[in-house]
Amino acid sequence: MFDAMTRRHGQNGQTAGGVKLSGHPISQRTLKNPISCTGVGLHSGVKVTMTLKPAPVDHGIVFKRTDIAGNGALIPARWDMVDDTRLCTGVSANGAVVRTIEHLMSALAGSRIDNLLIEITGPEVPVMDGSAQPFVFLIDCAGVVEQDAPRMAIRVLRSIKLQDGDRMVSLEPADSFQVDLAIDFASAVINRQEMQVEITSSAFRSEVCRARTFGLEQEVAMLRAAGLAKGGSLNNAVVIGADNKILNEDGLRYDDEFVRHKVLDAVGDLYLAGHPIQGRFQGRCSGHAMNNLLLRALLSDPTAYRLEPMCETLVVPASGAEVLPARAVAAASA
């Protein structure tokens, strides 16, 4: 899919259909109505209720622990609030924590939600089915409204790269948010998988959001002894048995569901930048910890990025007959 997009859209503002121009500013968005769900935390096993509430312009994504009194229960969903990357991404502030936020953050990124108050009755976001799809469904049910303020983006200006042995993450300049990710597991079921995708709302829904978290059956006892995976089950994770067979009765949702879920995680982790990223992310055998370190490296260097308003990209066809949004040209040529 990403390869097809790069063939259609050339460099220097040229596309197969004409010349790209910046159009109308894109607005910030929030939910139209509050909406709630109840479920268990993947690692804590604690049953929680979570309510997504509309929030004003420039509010950002903020968690509120309703089981903790006072404003100390407010936790911004931001890169510098991350304090736990052990098999999940967790944030904390003033002694309050919320864990396993990456699937929800991924759904918010893919649905273009900028401002939201997330009230939660416990320390971990409910895992639901192990993917981002239930959260996308909640957003659709609540409805989305545009707000009277421009949506800002973090444009990557130069390459940032971190490497630790075989693991690598990087961000490079690009005109859209692109993910290029590869994983390599000893399990014969997973092995080496790769995915390259331009993260648009439609691509996120069709290619990414349904991919579930996964694990090996032989690791479950070890994880639970470490206080993790207490809420994990075949209802919310893909489990690979000792015989290298998928234990879930319905099998996989995609042949390469494992790498797609890692893309889902990366989209959620990178949305903790506080604004959508305009750049190309590459990950090789990476995870939550390296994703957060990459954000810290980028945002601690003012020469590596620029904050700017997002604008709809327009395409002037070579004939000059009509000006179309770039997404319309892409859809017509797909």
Summary of the structure (lengths in Angstrom):
residues: 334
radius of gyration: 19.9
end to end distance: 9.8
largest distance: 65.9
contacts: 1124
relative contact order: 0.21
helix: 26%
strand: 37%
